[in-house]
Amino acid sequence: MGIVAVGSELMTPFFQDTDSLFLTQKLNELGLEVDFKFVVGDEPESLKLILSDAVEKADLLFIIGGLGPTEDDRTREVLADVLGKKLVFQPEILQTIEKRFKSRGLVMPASNRRQAFILEGATILPNRNGTAPGEWVEVEGKKIIILPGPPRELQPMFEEFVWPRLQSLRRSFLCRKVLKTAGMTESQIEDQIKDLYPRESGLKVTLLAYPGQIEIHLTSLAENETLSRQKLNQLAKAFQSRLGVNIFSSEGEELEAVVGQLLRAAGQTVAVAESCSGGLICHRLTAVPGSSDYFLEGVVVYSNQSKVKNLHIPAKIIEQHGAVSQEVAQLMAENIRLKSGADLGLATTGIAGPGGGTPNKPVGLVFVALATSSETTVSRNLFLGSREQVKFQASQKALDMLRRYLLEKQREGK
């Protein structure tokens, strides 16, 4: 079983082949494993060499991309040559393409006519999101599926027209679950869970580390879906019991969505004052639909003057302790809470880098503060990585502080 991704853009550092990742995941869910993946450019000689090799090796082959209307979209022609098949003009496909352009008030360019030529004997896979149809070809017991490259076209086409036809190839059922954690390093988590790694061949555990977040990927493979799901849930339960509050998501939610759910459930509101994170916390919170229920206000007070003017931080405090300090972070959180009338105030101040650090206050030093009506908590952090990574970790820490506070209040209420 193999995948060939076609496109000269994939041979540059500017584009990633995400389609093959999607296909691999779906095939794994059927208990099928991919034996090889090729990425090849649009040059006819290279394309023919790779397609010839792939067709020879694979009984099930996915070919992605190169189905567009331009001269460098050569997948159809080269594959026809490799298979010794003709390309047959399909008037109904051309009509569909013309209608698509007409619906947008456009006239179809003549070049799109190329997309109406299909391999003889192929089953057409309609494209409801673009102009390039897919194809399902069977040759000498081999199944060859040709799909357009854009993910917004490939994925719906696969789900609607390919996935049902692949069910006959199913060998087993694979279930997945991702546990997302915050507040712990990869090594800390490993020390906590190393005795929980399963020895059963159908169960797998993988740790993936990102700045500010560690993910535990669990997979279960069994002969039927009920058994696979049962084993997966048992494994997940063991990890959840061990890691407890450090896990913020087990159903795919992002941290900002989880925080939003907790704020709404508690009937609490929040306001945010940001310096080094530059508005990232506000962006993440407001990216969640319905966030106006709990998010009141956000300010980016990047300069010292802005901190004084907009949040009334005394200039003497900044002069004495520095803008990046526990004292300033505390006042930022407290004053944005009072200014906005929110129940909770959240603040960040730090040095995102790459410059600006000193021996006493190195790059990556970030103070995060959470103010309530009764107290203010300030966390001192030293984050590693690029400027973008430091900013993200600052926002992650702030949201996680808020999450843990809301969970604690929730437990006290019960």
Number of C-alpha atoms within 10 A of each C-alpha: 19 21 26 22 23 28 25 16 14 16 15 10 7 7 11 11 17 12 20 22 11 14 17 16 16 17 19 18 20 20 17 18 14 17 10 13 17 14 17 20 20 22 15 15 10 12 21 21 13 18 23 16 12 22 23 11 15 18 16 17 24 21 26 24 23 25 24 21 18 12 10 15 21 23 23 21 19 20 21 17 14 14 13 9 14 16 17 13 16 14 12 10 21 19 12 16 21 18 15 18 14 12 9 8 9 11 12 15 10 8 11 16 18 18 22 21 18 23 21 13 15 18 14 17 19 18 21 14 14 15 23 26 25 28 23 18 18 15 12 6 9 16 17 21 21 26 28 26 23 14 14 13 20 24 17 15 21 20 12 12 17 18 15 10 11 11 10 9 11 14 16 16 20 26 22 18 19 19 22 22 25 22 17 15 15 17 10 10 19 14 9 13 14 9 8 13 14 12 8 8 9 15 20 17 16 12 16 11 14 12 18 21 20 21 20 21 16 20 23 25 25 21 14 12 15 12 16 21 20 14 19 23 18 11 21 22 12 13 19 16 10 15 16 11 16 18 21 23 18 16 10 11 13 14 21 24 18 17 22 26 17 20 22 15 12 15 11 16 22 26 27 30 32 28 27 27 26 19 20 18 26 22 13 17 23 17 12 16 10 13 19 13 14 23 21 18 19 20 19 20 22 17 12 15 14 15 24 17 13 16 20 15 22 13 15 10 15 18 10 10 12 15 22 19 22 21 18 23 32 26 23 31 28 26 23 27 27 17 14 17 15 20 17 25 31 31 34 35 27 29 26 28 18 14 10 11 15 9 6 7 16 18 23 26 23 30 26 27 30 27 27 18 12 5 9 17 15 20 16 14 15 16 23 15 15 14 19 14 17 27 28 19 25 32 27 22 24 21 24 22 22 23 21 16 14 18 17 12 11 13 8 8 8 5
